[in-house]
């Protein structure tokens, strides 16, 4: 259900690289949430870095919504970059596997395309 990749980059370096990889794939629907900073702003300390990058591919999102609006809770794709035990990990839910949970198998072709692009961007980030 999860796609997980390890990188030698820091969380911050991986976030910058992932944003570049997603933009290079002609996707402009990107939102970055630095969870560590957000909770620190509320007075809660967290020793681990954690960033969530939300990627919305507008054309695929429209196809999904046109077929089944209930899948909107699974939009956009989230790629989490976090540090644990000195290792930086990129992790994302496999949207194709998520279909079974959402009972939305009619979206298989659309989500395979999204999965392939999302995983490709994450692999580029981890390997650069």
Number of C-alpha atoms within 10 A of each C-alpha: 10 11 15 17 17 18 19 14 18 16 23 16 13 24 24 12 19 23 22 15 19 23 15 11 14 9 17 14 13 16 14 16 13 18 17 18 16 13 12 12 10 8 9 10 12 12 9 13 17 22 23 21 20 18 22 19 21 13 10 16 21 13 14 22 14 9 13 13 12 12 17 12 8 14 15 17 21 20 24 23 27 24 18 11 6 10 13 23 21 26 19 21 19 20 25 21 16 18 17 11 10 12 11 16 14 12 19 17 13 16 22 15 13 21 20 14 16 25 20 15 21 28 18 14 24 19 12 10
